[in-house]
Amino acid sequence: MSHSHHPTARAGARHQRPLAIAASLTAVFMVVELIAGFATGSLALLSDAGHMATDTLGLAMALAAIVVAGKSDSGGQRTYGLYRLEILAALANAALLFGVAGYVLWEAINRLSDPPDVLSGPMLVVAIVGLLVNLVSWRLLREGSAESLNVEGAFLEVSADMIGSVGAIAAAVLLRYPGWAHADVVLGAAIGVFILPRAWRLGRQALRILVQAAPEQLDLKELQGRLSAIPGVIDIHDLHVWTLTSEMDVASVHLVIGDTADPHPVLDRSRDLLEDAYGIAHATLQVEPESHGGCTELTW
């Protein structure tokens, strides 16, 4: 039986500082934008403030998940540590995004027939500052988003919020110069619609991991065929591949060999195949002789 540890399992620690800075910036400006939204009567600012509120909570959860996941389990009950916390945080982020989008769209429908007066000047200033804050956070999280689904969730929220700030700027300009009374309502609703597909994508990814589905890019039939083709392997069974957390796929499989065959080369070639061809560095491989019984009698 062979175990190998993923080299990036503790890589989340380096994302802590960017997340902390981004969360602080977002929290401060969320309060500013919320006050400005009520003061100016702008739905676009309120929707962007609501999105920033989920950003703040999402960034805080992402940061907490990384910190907690890095702690050891002194009781020894969590054999995989707390890596799944980042996936739970990503799922919570998706749920929050859906909630904000629903609120914005509902409010837009209520305002459409009778758009309120909006102070476009202060609204424009606040929206521009909000865009600058989002740009800073976007830059801080861009690198980490390629390595962690948790950080990717926070990055997607900040990216969507950048579009929200652009929409708020556009709404303020259209209100101020052409005098389009519905600009704030229409652009506010557009921000809500823009959030939905990103929330769906993030939630779908998190759920796939939580139900332990095989990675989407992995062809299980191809993997089974390549493992079966390893010299000395007569049959394979109980092949499972799942994702533990971001950038950490895991596999387990039983490899059946002849009673007189040497298990060492089979073990080495199987491990190398999983790591080199499929990026699965943590694998549990059970090599068993053909005459061994009992393993295939399980009913699940």
N, C-alpha and C positions, 0 to 999 in steps of 0.2 A: 504494500500500500504506500502511495507516495503523496506527499503534501508539499506545495511550494507557495510562498507568500507573494502576493502582488506587490510590486515595487512602489506603487503609488498609493498604497492603502492609507498612509498617514499624510498624504500630500495636502489635505485640506487645511493644515495649520498655516500654510503661507497665504491663504485667502482671508485670514482673520482681520488683518489690518485694513485692507481695501474695503471689506464689508463694514467694518466699524466706522470708517470715515464716511462711506456712502450713506449708511444708516443715519448718522448724526446730521449730515447735510440735509438729507431728505426730511427728517423729522422737523428740523427747524423751519424749513421753508414750507412744509405742509401746513403748519400753524399760520404762517404769514398768508398763504394762499387761501386758506379757509376763511380767515377774517376778511381778506380782500374780496372773496367771492360773495359773502353776505353783504358787505358794505357796498359793492358795486352792483349787486343783483345779477351777476353773471353765472349762468349755468355751466359755461365752458370752464371757468375757473373753479367752480364747485366740483365739477366732475374730475378735473385734474387734481384738485386737493384730495378728493376721495381716493383717486388712484394713488396719489402720493402717500395717503394713509396706509393703504395696503402695501405699498413699497416699503414704508417704514417697518410695518409689522413683519413683512416678508423678509426683509434684510435682517431684522433682529432674530427671527426664527432660523434663518440660514446661518447666522453667526453662532447662535446657541447650539444648533445641531452640530456644527464643526467642533465647537469647544467640548461638548458633552461626548461626542463620538471619539475624541482623542483621549478620553479618560479610561483608565484600565478598570476592569471589573474584578474587584477584590474577592467577591464571592464565587467567581468562576461559573456563574449560571449562564451568562451571555457569551456563548462560545464564539460568536461572530462579532463580539463587541457591540457598539451602538451605531454602526455605519448606516443602518436603515433609517435613522432619525432624519437624515438629510432628505430622504425620499418622502417621508411623512411631511416634512416642512414644504417640499415642493408641491405636494398634493394640496396642502392647506393654502398655499399661495394661489393655486389654480382656483380653488373654491372662492377665495376672497376676490379674485379678478372677476369671476362670474357675478358675484354679488354687486360689485361696483358697477359693472356694465348694466345689470338689470335696473339698478336704481336710476342711473343716468337716463336710460331709455324711457323709463316710466315718467320721470320728471319732464323729459323733452316732450312727450305726448301731451302731458297736462299743460305745458306752456305754449304749445304750438298755436292754439286758437287765439291766445291773448298774450303775446310776448311782453314781458315787463320792460320797463326802461332800465337801461344798463349804462353805467358810467364808463364809457369806452377808454378814456384817457388813463385813469389809474389801472384799469384792467390790462391795457397794453403794456404798461411798465412792469406790472407784476408778472405777466406772462413771459416777457423777455428775460427777466431775472430767473424765472423758473426754468426756462430752457437752458440757461447757463449752468444752473445747479445740476440739471439732469445730464448735461454734457460731461461735467466733472465726474459724476457717479458712473456714467457709461464708460468713460475711459478707465476708471479704477477697476471695473468688473469685467472688462472685455477679455482679458487673458484667461482669467479663471473660469469663464463660461465654457471654454473648450474642454475643461478637465472635470467639471463637476456639474451634475444635473441640478443640484441645490443652488450653486452659484449661477447656473444658467437661468434658473427660474427668476432669481433676483435681477439678472441682467436683462431678461425679457421684459420684466416689469418696468425697469428704468428706460429701456428702449421704447416701449409703448408710451411711457410717460413723456418722452421727448416729442413723440408725435402729438401727444395731447397738448403740450406746450405750444407747438407750432400751430395746432388748431385753434388754441386760445388766442394766439397772436393774430391769426387770420381773421377770427371772429371780431376781435377788437378793431382791426383795420376796416373791415367791411361795415361795421356799425358806425364808425367815426366818419368815414369819407363818402361812400355811396349812400350811407344811411339806411342800409338794409336791416330792418327791424328783426327779421327772423334769423339773422346770421348767428347769433349766440346760441339759439336753440338748435339750429341745424348742425353747426359745428360741434356742439356739445354731444348731440346724438351720434355724430360720426365718430367721435372719440370712443363712445361706448361700444359701437359696432366694431371698431378697430381692435378693441381688447379681446373680443370673444374668440376668434380663431387661435390666438396665442394662449389663452387660458385652456382651450380644448387640447391643444398640442401638449402643453405641459402636464395637464391632468392625465391624459392618455398615457404618456410616457411613465409617469409615476405609478399608475395603476398596473401597467404591464409588469413593472418590476415587483410590485407588491403581490401580484398573483403568481409570481415566479415563472412567467412565460419566457420562452427562449428569446434571446436577442433577435430583433427583427432582421438584422443583416446576416444572420447565421442560417445556413442551409443544413438542417439536421440530417437529411438523407445523405447528403454529400459527406458530412462528417462520419456518419455511420459506415459508409462505404470505404472511406479512406482508413478508418480504424480496422475494419475487417480485412483490408488488403495488406496489413502489416505482416511480414513473414512470421509464421508461428501461430498466428491467431486463427482459431477454428470458427469461433462465433463470438458475438458480443451481445450483452443484454443490459437492461437497467441503465441506459444512457440518458443522463439528465444534464441540461445546460440551463443556467439561469443567471440573472444579474443580481449581485448582492447590493451594490451601490454604484455610483458613477465610476466608469472606467475600471470596474472590478467584476468581470464575468467569472463564473465558477462552473465546474463540471464534475460529474462522477460517472463511472462506467465500470462494468464487469467485463473482463477480457478472458475468454476461454481458450486455453492452449492444450496441446497434447500432454499426456501424463509424463513423458520423458523430455519435453521441451524445456529449454532454459528460459525462465521468466524475466531475467535481467534485461536482455536486449528488447524484449517486447515492452517492458515497462519504460525503458529509456526512449524508444522510438515513439511510443504513444504520447509520452509527456512532451517530447520535442515537437510532435505534430500539432498538439493542442496549443502550445505556446507560440510557435513560429508561424503557423498558418492561420490561427484563429485568435491569437492574442489572449488565450486563456492560460494565465500563469498559475492559477490555483486550481489544482485538480486532484481528485481522489480516485486512484486507479486500483482496482482489485483484480489481480491476476489469479485465475483459478484453474486447476487441472480438469481435463475433460471428464474424468470419472467422479468429480465432486458433484454432489447433489444437494438439493434444497433451495438454492438461490432463485431458481425460476418458478418456484411454487407459490410465491407471494401473489395475492389477488389484487394488489393495488400498486 
